[in-house]
Structure formats: C-alpha cells, structure tokens
Amino acid sequence: MTTTDKTGARPRRYLLLLLVALAAIGVDFLTKEWVLATFAEGEYLDVIGDFVQFTLVFNTGAAFSMGTDFTWVFTCIASIVVLVIGYMGLRVRSVWWGVTLGLMMGGAAGNLVDRFFRDPAPFHGAVVDFISVGTFPVFNIADSCVVVGACLVVALTFKGLNLDGTFIEDDRDTKKASAEGGENAGGAGGTGAAGDDRTGGRDQ
C-alpha cells in the first residue's frame, strides 16, 4: 500500500475516507437493527462463554455508557468531530490516513444517527449498545471503529506519517538539504566575488 503523493491522490483518498465511513455507519446500523429485532432489553446471548456476550442496552451517555446525564453535550461534540474530520480529510493523500479518519468519522456518525433519530427525543436519543466483553462497559460497532481509528492515529503519528503521505523525517531531510544548498550557493557567490576583486586589482 503506497503512501506517496500522485496526481489525483487527494480526491481518491477522500473518496476512500468516505467509503470507509459509510461502511462503518452501515455495519453499525445493521447490527443495531438486528439486536433490536432479536433481544429484549437486558437479555443476554453467550458468544464465547460468559466472557463475550450480546445484549441490548440503551445508552444515553458517551462511548461505553459514560456520562449518561450529558446526552446533548456529547451529541454536539460528536457533530463537531464529524465536521472536523471531514475538513481534515481534504488534506489526506495517504491511504492509511484515509482509512483511519474514515473509521473515526463513521464511528462518530454511527452513534449520531442514534442521537438524532432514536427515542426519547432528537439530540437526546439513546445509543444502542450490545457487545459485552468481561467487565468492560457494553459497546457497539461504532465505538469499536472510533477506538481502532484512535489507535491508528497514535501508530501513524509515532511512525511519522503525515496526512499528505510524506514522512516527518523526509521533511527534515528536505529542509536540511535546502539549507545546505543555500549555504553552498552563498559560499560560491562570495568566492566568485572575491576572485573578481583580485582579478580586477591585477588588471589595474
């Protein structure tokens, strides 16, 4: 998978971001609809013993059922996150960053669909959570996409990969080479001027 910048890379990477986001939203929505049609609230289905289970929980808080008293605040924050990611995506020329931001946008938007359209009211809708792992708070596919995307952000940042597909080390090398080139050019110019002065003196 190449991260080098090519002609037309930006629109292709933005399209990739949108496709990943739409896929995340679609999978999240379909799994939630399946859970709503299959389970009663509080009912459990063992997937891997009693360690991994499917259940139905209505979450009015943030990811992983946190902050249940501030539903509208999290709705506004999630909306801003989606808009910011959409704006940042205009700069993306890296496949990895396209996938990463697409996962985060899709995850945030997936839960926003619940906030806007589910009961009890717009901006206060309860998010459908259904994946239970051990003692960890119940979550959904959208939460998983956000977490995976966040982990990829850390990994790509640690690797030094920029949104445009270049690496931080390459940028440093380019700046260093430019600086050295400027110094060499300045030195050559100074030497040439000195040589002219000496030649002129002999002619006189």
Secondary structure in CASP SS format (residue, H / E / C, confidence):
PFRMAT SS
TARGET T0000
AUTHOR 0000-0000-0000
METHOD secondary structure of the structure
MODEL  1
M C 1.00
T C 1.00
T C 1.00
T C 1.00
D C 1.00
K C 1.00
T C 1.00
G C 1.00
A H 1.00
R H 1.00
P H 1.00
R H 1.00
R H 1.00
Y H 1.00
L H 1.00
L H 1.00
L H 1.00
L H 1.00
L H 1.00
V H 1.00
A H 1.00
L H 1.00
A H 1.00
A H 1.00
I H 1.00
G H 1.00
V H 1.00
D H 1.00
F H 1.00
L H 1.00
T H 1.00
K H 1.00
E H 1.00
W H 1.00
V H 1.00
L H 1.00
A H 1.00
T H 1.00
F C 1.00
A C 1.00
E C 1.00
G C 1.00
E C 1.00
Y E 1.00
L E 1.00
D E 1.00
V E 1.00
I E 1.00
G C 1.00
D C 1.00
F C 1.00
V E 1.00
Q E 1.00
F E 1.00
T E 1.00
L E 1.00
V E 1.00
F E 1.00
N E 1.00
T C 1.00
G C 1.00
A C 1.00
A H 1.00
F H 1.00
S H 1.00
M C 1.00
G C 1.00
T C 1.00
D C 1.00
F C 1.00
T H 1.00
W H 1.00
V H 1.00
F H 1.00
T H 1.00
C H 1.00
I H 1.00
A H 1.00
S H 1.00
I H 1.00
V H 1.00
V H 1.00
L H 1.00
V H 1.00
I H 1.00
G H 1.00
Y H 1.00
M H 1.00
G H 1.00
L H 1.00
R H 1.00
V C 1.00
R C 1.00
S C 1.00
V H 1.00
W H 1.00
W H 1.00
G H 1.00
V H 1.00
T H 1.00
L H 1.00
G H 1.00
L H 1.00
M H 1.00
M H 1.00
G H 1.00
G H 1.00
A H 1.00
A H 1.00
G H 1.00
N H 1.00
L H 1.00
V H 1.00
D H 1.00
R H 1.00
F H 1.00
F H 1.00
R C 1.00
D C 1.00
P C 1.00
A C 1.00
P C 1.00
F C 1.00
H C 1.00
G C 1.00
A C 1.00
V E 1.00
V E 1.00
D E 1.00
F E 1.00
I E 1.00
S E 1.00
V E 1.00
G C 1.00
T C 1.00
F C 1.00
P C 1.00
V C 1.00
F E 1.00
N C 1.00
I H 1.00
A H 1.00
D H 1.00
S H 1.00
C H 1.00
V H 1.00
V H 1.00
V H 1.00
G H 1.00
A H 1.00
C H 1.00
L H 1.00
V H 1.00
V H 1.00
A H 1.00
L H 1.00
T H 1.00
F H 1.00
K H 1.00
G C 1.00
L E 1.00
N C 1.00
L C 1.00
D C 1.00
G C 1.00
T C 1.00
F E 1.00
I H 1.00
E H 1.00
D H 1.00
D H 1.00
R H 1.00
D H 1.00
T H 1.00
K H 1.00
K H 1.00
A H 1.00
S H 1.00
A H 1.00
E H 1.00
G H 1.00
G H 1.00
E H 1.00
N H 1.00
A H 1.00
G H 1.00
G H 1.00
A H 1.00
G H 1.00
G H 1.00
T H 1.00
G H 1.00
A H 1.00
A H 1.00
G H 1.00
D H 1.00
D H 1.00
R H 1.00
T H 1.00
G H 1.00
G H 1.00
R H 1.00
D H 1.00
Q C 1.00
END
